[in-house]
Amino acid sequence: MNGTTTLSASRDPLTGQLYVPPRRFAADGSLRECEAVQVAAQGVLLAHTSYGGTAYGLLDLDSGTRIQVRLLGDGPHTCGARYHGVRNEDGKVVFDHE
């Protein structure tokens, strides 16, 4: 994923179900081991809020998974807008407008 920030994920090799963050075993209770993959840290903001001066959002990743994320800055943040992941000074992925 050339130049794109990625997130660690896992995929169930039988069903193709994607998990972000990664998990070792499939969620169906089969104890089937998942394979490690990377997914692009980009998608569309579904909802957002702030608490204690920090903005959070629900992001529908382009890979098809919905995750909770930390948003950069105070906003304004816009539902339906595209966001991309960047690494902050701690090495954690946070999301900003594209």
C-alpha positions in Angstrom: 0.0 0.0 0.0 2.4 2.5 -1.3 2.7 5.6 0.9 -0.7 4.9 2.6 -0.9 4.4 6.4 -2.1 1.0 7.2 -3.8 -0.8 10.1 -3.0 -4.3 11.4 -6.0 -6.6 10.7 -6.8 -10.2 10.4 -8.9 -12.2 7.9 -10.8 -15.5 8.4 -9.4 -17.6 5.5 -12.7 -19.5 5.1 -15.3 -16.7 5.2 -13.1 -13.7 4.3 -14.4 -11.9 7.4 -12.0 -9.0 8.3 -11.2 -8.0 11.8 -9.8 -4.6 12.9 -8.1 -4.8 15.3 -6.7 -8.2 14.5 -7.8 -11.3 16.3 -6.2 -14.7 16.5 -9.3 -16.8 15.9 -12.5 -16.5 13.8 -15.5 -15.1 15.7 -17.7 -18.1 15.0 -16.2 -20.2 17.8 -14.5 -22.7 15.4 -11.0 -21.9 16.7 -10.0 -21.4 13.1 -6.9 -19.3 13.0 -7.0 -16.0 11.1 -4.3 -14.7 8.8 -2.5 -11.4 9.4 -3.2 -8.7 6.9 -2.8 -4.9 6.5 -5.7 -2.6 5.5 -5.6 1.0 4.3 -6.4 3.5 7.1 -8.9 5.4 5.0 -12.7 5.6 4.8 -15.8 7.7 5.4 -16.8 9.2 8.7 -20.2 7.9 9.9 -20.6 9.7 13.2 -18.5 11.8 15.6 -18.4 13.2 19.1 -15.9 14.8 21.5 -15.2 14.1 25.2 -12.7 15.9 27.3 -11.3 17.9 24.4 -10.7 14.9 22.2 -12.7 14.1 19.1 -13.7 10.5 18.3 -15.6 9.0 15.4 -17.0 5.9 13.8 -15.3 5.3 10.4 -16.4 2.9 7.7 -13.0 1.8 6.3 -12.7 1.2 2.5 -12.0 -2.4 3.4 -15.6 -2.8 4.7 -15.0 -2.7 8.4 -16.4 -0.1 10.8 -14.1 1.0 13.6 -13.9 3.6 16.4 -11.1 6.2 15.8 -9.6 9.3 17.3 -9.9 12.3 15.1 -7.3 15.1 14.7 -8.2 18.6 15.8 -11.3 20.2 17.2 -13.1 20.0 13.9 -15.4 20.8 12.4 -15.8 17.2 11.5 -18.3 16.2 8.8 -20.2 13.0 8.6 -19.9 11.5 5.1 -16.5 13.1 4.5 -13.4 11.0 3.7 -10.8 10.7 6.3 -7.3 9.1 6.2 -5.0 7.8 8.9 -1.7 9.4 9.9 0.7 8.4 12.7 1.0 10.8 15.6 4.1 11.5 17.7 3.3 8.3 19.7 3.1 6.2 16.6 -0.6 5.7 16.9 -2.9 6.1 13.9 -5.3 9.1 14.2 -7.6 10.3 11.4 -7.9 13.6 9.6 -9.9 15.0 6.6 -8.6 14.1 3.2 
